[in-house]
Amino acid sequence: MGGYAGSILYVDLTSGNIEARPLDLGFAKKYIGGLGFGTKIYLDLIKGKPDFDPLSADNPFVLMTGPLTGMRTDAVARWTVGSKSPLTGLWGDCNIGGFFGAQLKFAGYDGIVITGAANRPAYIYIEDAKVEIRDAQKYWGMDVYTVNDEMIADHKTESKKSGQVFAIGPAGENLVKIASIINNKGHVAGRTGLGAVWGAKKLKAIFVRGTGKLGVEHPDRFDDLRAELKELYDGNISTEGLRAFGTASHMDIGIISGDIPMKNWQQSEWDLFDEIGPIEYDEKILTGNRTCYACGVACKREAEVKEGAFKFAKGPGPEYETIATFGTMCLNPSLKSIGKANDICNRYGMDTISCGSTIAFAIECFENGLINEKDTDGLSLTWGNSEAIVAMVEKIGKREGLGSILSEGSAKAAEQIGGNAPDFLTTVKGLEAPMHDPRAVHGHGLAYAVSSRGACHMASLVFPVEGGGMYLPEIPELADEITGMSSEGKAKLNVACEDFGIFFSHCAGFCNLGAMILNATQAVDMVRHVTGFDYTLDEVMQLGRRIWYIKRGLSNLFGAKAEHDVLPKRLMTIMDTGPTEGSIPDMDLMLKEFYELRGLNEEGVPEREILEGLGLSELAALLYDR
């Protein structure tokens, strides 16, 4: 079975029951892996009882790899997690890199399904066929970095081979709704608050190590393709940019087009912008490069601040999204404080996008008199106040004072703060928008609005394709020249980017950044060579389409409707200066066309015949017959 480990692990934390179930080849070909496996298994688990609290024992958690995860080639180290989101109440998922996914497959498992809840802190220990639920009382309360190091050290005597840790920090334990789950300190399942799902289950971590190897169905073809791609990667400008500056390289690119939100999305120019650019990053905090399993792109950064108020030890450095949320969004020109905020988020286990955006929202509330220093425990929460921003990050992780309100995410915080606080929100379906402005690239606006998990630039390939970083000429809808500041044809573009993107990054395991230089033929061929499944491009598009409807259907099942497919007022406010001056997405046009292309009814629910035609009759029955 090329590419697959061959079994899926089921762990019930309530009963303690553990079972490894063989992977069915027919299922594998139909759903391929990652979110394909995860959404289908999740739907099957909840279909008898679809109404439950995300923080209850009734909420399953799915962790799945793809057939390319663990292959020794560039940009295929990705894997996924999914569950009902405590932040949004809808379907939530994350796409992660790092080393855990590969190690899980070496242990013999393509994924883990976690159900129930432990009655005391626990962790899951996996070493090949040995799988146990163990007491985690010792680790409860530890930050992510500490539990990672302690757990690896504690298990050294059980095997000569080191392992990988996937863990929550205090934020997850405290049920912070923007809590994340982190592998190897800096590879983060960040969005939609799934760390709180683990906290509610009293699950601190999963430790895994494996001694197995993965097979390839057509090794000669796979090796030939790898050699072809090596030539493609060598000297490629996108790859070299990522290798040289990491994702921070987008700071120099995004400022030109107006893609970078500033002052809580109120401006696209800032005199102090260069203070937090990639050159300053290298000079002020960079200490080295990091990477994911077997990937030569090495786009991850390592950073350190040795002294001063923002001192932090050498560790994972801030990515582009983090620099923007704690930097440009808050008009904060202190790169060292951004590094410190990132360090706190990683240690506590919190999503930097939601955390930084929520603090920018709170600064605007402070500016408008909706909160004051009495609410902030004396912090002057103003634009550019680096010390106050960093202090508030810690308060959120501890659920302390105003931090407790902000720990619910900005949408729920706005309800508690009251007044005109909702005017300052940048959320879609309760999830804070990532740091890419749809006024610069209109298709992003539609992608944010219709994403099942809320505002998201990773749910499809719209970000790299519309931004010009990825070219897929074999897909007719994506072969023509794309104009960013235009809404024409963007519904068609979104549908194609969703269908192929779900196959590409959310099922197969390609990285949206490192693998964006591949075309569709190369991506499909790699999966064909590894798995032996003789997919055509049309077949993988159909596969991605089926999984898109499952994701959409899950969020519909949890309450998402057409009224939620909208951008917030702040993202739809026209700029009167800067690169995006006068530009605004035509959401009415794009949504109308998208609904027609996807066969969504006026409530935003897929038509029954569409679902049944894709073999999703059970989902159709849940949506229409309940």
C-alpha positions, -999 to 999 in steps of 0.1 A, spaced: 0 0 0 22 28 -13 22 60 8 0 47 36 9 33 70 -21 10 68 -42 17 99 -61 43 118 -59 45 156 -91 50 176 -86 62 212 -116 66 236 -104 87 266 -136 79 285 -134 41 284 -97 38 278 -104 16 248 -77 16 221 -81 0 187 -61 1 155 -84 -4 125 -70 -14 91 -72 12 64 -96 2 37 -81 8 2 -114 18 -13 -119 44 14 -83 56 8 -88 61 -29 -121 79 -24 -109 103 3 -71 101 -1 -61 113 34 -59 144 56 -92 162 58 -106 137 34 -103 110 60 -109 133 89 -142 150 77 -157 117 66 -148 98 98 -160 128 119 -193 130 101 -199 92 106 -191 96 143 -216 125 150 -244 117 126 -264 101 153 -260 131 176 -250 162 157 -260 187 185 -233 190 212 -211 215 229 -176 218 214 -161 214 249 -181 183 257 -170 147 256 -193 142 226 -170 162 204 -146 139 185 -112 150 174 -95 137 142 -58 139 133 -49 127 99 -19 125 76 -18 123 38 -2 98 15 28 121 9 34 128 46 67 112 56 80 110 20 116 122 17 110 151 -6 105 188 -4 72 204 8 51 174 17 53 173 55 18 185 61 -10 168 81 -44 180 95 -66 181 126 -103 188 129 -131 191 153 -161 213 162 -146 247 171 -150 262 205 -143 297 190 -169 296 162 -192 267 171 -187 255 135 -164 230 118 -128 238 126 -96 224 111 -59 232 109 -31 222 85 3 217 101 38 210 91 67 198 113 77 162 122 48 147 141 29 135 110 58 117 95 66 101 129 30 89 133 32 71 100 65 55 109 47 41 139 22 25 116 -8 49 117 -23 72 91 -43 90 117 -58 91 152 -95 95 161 -99 107 197 -133 104 214 -146 109 250 -128 128 277 -104 117 305 -114 123 341 -78 135 349 -49 149 329 -37 123 304 -15 119 273 -14 93 246 19 73 242 25 57 208 55 36 199 48 13 170 22 -12 181 24 0 218 -3 25 224 -13 36 259 -32 63 277 -9 76 305 -12 99 334 -2 135 325 -6 151 360 32 158 360 29 178 328 -4 196 334 3 233 339 36 232 319 40 255 289 44 239 255 82 243 254 87 227 288 64 198 282 80 191 248 115 189 264 104 171 296 84 145 277 112 137 253 136 134 282 113 113 303 109 87 274 146 84 265 150 52 285 122 34 267 138 36 233 170 47 216 149 66 191 137 101 200 100 110 195 77 139 186 54 157 210 21 174 200 9 193 230 -13 221 245 -1 247 269 -18 266 297 -42 283 272 -57 250 262 -59 239 298 -77 272 307 -101 266 277 -90 298 260 -111 298 228 -81 307 206 -59 280 220 -36 260 197 -18 226 197 19 226 189 45 201 176 81 207 183 75 241 198 69 260 165 47 239 142 12 251 151 -23 239 147 -33 275 153 -68 284 141 -103 279 155 -93 271 191 -89 233 189 -64 234 218 -94 241 241 -110 209 228 -80 190 242 -81 210 274 -118 200 279 -108 164 272 -80 167 298 -56 156 270 -22 173 274 -2 157 246 4 129 222 39 114 222 49 93 192 79 75 178 80 49 151 106 25 136 87 16 104 92 27 69 69 39 42 66 22 8 62 38 -27 41 20 -53 62 31 -83 97 40 -68 114 45 -102 88 70 -114 88 87 -80 126 91 -81 125 105 -117 99 131 -106 119 140 -76 149 146 -98 128 168 -121 115 188 -92 150 192 -77 159 211 -109 127 232 -106 135 241 -70 172 250 -76 174 287 -81 136 293 -81 130 328 -70 100 319 -47 119 291 -30 150 312 -26 129 340 -11 114 316 14 147 301 22 164 335 27 137 354 46 110 328 55 74 340 53 86 374 65 96 379 28 59 388 22 64 420 42 83 434 12 59 419 -14 26 427 3 33 463 10 35 471 -27 0 458 -34 -17 469 -2 -21 433 10 -9 440 46 -36 452 71 -26 481 94 -42 498 124 -69 471 126 -75 472 88 -79 510 87 -48 519 66 -24 503 42 6 527 46 27 534 77 59 555 81 75 529 105 68 499 84 104 492 75 112 488 112 96 453 112 106 443 76 127 411 67 160 429 68 154 443 103 143 408 113 176 393 102 196 420 120 176 422 152 163 388 162 172 360 137 195 333 149 190 306 122 167 285 100 144 257 108 125 233 86 99 205 85 105 168 79 127 162 48 121 197 34 150 216 19 131 249 16 137 255 53 114 286 55 110 285 93 129 311 114 147 308 147 149 339 168 162 352 202 163 385 222 191 383 247 183 412 270 158 439 278 121 440 284 114 416 256 140 390 263 133 355 252 154 324 247 163 310 213 133 293 197 108 295 168 106 330 154 75 349 143 60 341 109 46 368 85 11 365 100 25 371 135 46 401 124 15 416 109 -9 409 137 13 421 165 31 447 143 12 465 116 -22 457 130 -13 473 163 11 500 147 38 484 168 73 491 154 92 469 179 103 437 163 117 425 196 83 428 212 67 410 183 92 381 189 83 382 226 45 381 218 52 351 195 72 334 222 44 338 248 18 326 223 38 295 215 45 287 251 9 292 262 -4 276 231 -23 303 214 -32 313 178 -11 344 169 -35 356 142 -66 356 165 -46 369 195 -29 398 177 -62 407 159 -81 406 191 -56 429 208 -58 453 178 -96 452 183 -92 460 220 -68 489 213 -95 504 191 -121 499 219 -97 516 243 -92 545 219 -130 550 216 -136 549 253 -154 515 254 -127 502 279 -103 521 301 -72 515 323 -95 502 351 -105 474 327 -69 468 316 -54 467 351 -36 499 344 -23 491 309 -24 520 285 -37 499 256 -28 523 228 -15 520 192 22 511 193 25 505 230 47 475 228 49 468 265 10 469 269 6 446 239 30 420 252 14 422 287 -21 417 272 -9 385 254 0 370 287 -33 381 303 -52 364 276 -32 331 281 -39 333 319 -75 344 315 -67 373 337 -88 405 339 -97 419 305 -76 390 291 -104 366 302 -129 385 280 -105 387 251 -97 350 255 -131 342 241 -120 358 207 -129 393 195 -165 385 183 -176 373 217 -156 400 234 -174 426 214 -207 413 227 -195 417 263 -179 452 257 -209 465 240 -215 499 224 -202 500 188 -174 475 195 -188 452 167 -178 479 142 -142 472 150 -144 434 143 -125 417 115 -141 383 118 -160 360 95 -182 334 112 -164 343 145 -128 337 132 -104 366 129 -93 373 93 -57 365 83 -33 392 72 -42 395 35 -65 423 24 -93 415 0 -94 451 -12 -61 442 -29 -72 408 -43 -109 405 -45 -111 368 -47 -97 366 -11 -129 383 0 -151 356 -14 -127 329 0 -130 344 35 -168 347 32 -175 311 21 -148 293 41 -164 266 63 -142 275 93 -144 313 89 -120 338 74 -91 317 60 -64 320 34 -54 284 37 -87 267 30 -79 267 -7 -53 278 -32 -69 312 -38 -40 330 -19 -11 316 -40 -30 315 -73 -47 349 -72 -15 364 -57 5 352 -87 27 327 -68 12 296 -83 3 288 -119 -20 258 -128 -25 261 -166 -40 226 -168 -71 238 -149 -90 259 -174 -105 282 -148 -70 291 -136 -52 294 -169 -60 330 -178 -43 361 -165 -57 371 -131 -64 407 -121 -63 412 -83 -85 443 -80 -114 428 -99 -143 407 -89 -151 394 -123 -146 356 -126 -135 352 -90 -164 328 -81 -152 305 -108 -116 309 -96 -126 302 -60 -144 269 -69 -114 256 -89 -90 267 -62 -111 250 -35 -115 217 -54 -79 213 -64 -66 229 -32 -84 204 -9 -68 176 -29 -34 193 -30 -28 206 6 -55 192 28 -55 156 16 -23 147 -3 0 167 21 16 193 -1 27 226 15 9 257 0 42 276 3 70 252 -5 51 234 -32 35 263 -49 60 261 -78 45 228 -89 19 226 -116 -12 204 -114 3 176 -135 34 173 -112 13 173 -81 -11 146 -94 18 125 -107 35 125 -74 4 111 -57 -1 86 -85 35 73 -82 34 71 -44 -1 55 -40 -5 36 -72 -40 51 -76 -42 61 -113 -60 94 -107 -67 118 -135 -69 156 -129 -106 154 -132 -108 127 -106 -88 146 -80 -109 177 -87 -140 156 -80 -124 142 -49 -117 177 -36 -152 188 -45 -167 160 -24 -147 169 6 -155 206 2 -192 197 5 -186 176 36 -168 205 53 -196 229 42 -222 205 53 -207 201 88 -207 238 93 -243 240 80 -251 212 104 -237 233 133 -256 264 123 -238 282 95 -262 299 70 -261 323 40 -262 352 64 -228 342 78 -211 343 43 -203 380 46 -173 402 52 -172 425 82 -178 462 78 -141 469 85 -129 449 55 -155 465 32 -145 501 40 -130 518 10 -95 532 14 -90 568 2 -52 565 0 -26 539 -6 -23 510 -31 -59 499 -27 -74 533 -30 -110 531 -42 -109 493 -44 -136 471 -28 -147 435 -36 -181 432 -52 -194 406 -27 -229 405 -41 -217 396 -76 -192 370 -64 -215 354 -39 -244 351 -64 -221 334 -89 -205 312 -63 -239 300 -50 -250 291 -85 -217 273 -93 -219 253 -60 -256 247 -60 -263 263 -27 -299 272 -18 -309 306 -4 -300 294 31 -265 286 20 -270 249 22 -260 226 -7 -289 213 -27 -299 178 -18 -293 164 -54 -258 179 -54 -249 160 -22 -265 128 -34 -248 130 -67 -214 131 -49 -224 100 -28 -232 121 3 -267 109 9 -263 105 47 -252 142 49 -281 152 27 -305 134 51 -290 151 81 -294 185 65 -329 180 51 -347 153 71 -339 162 107 
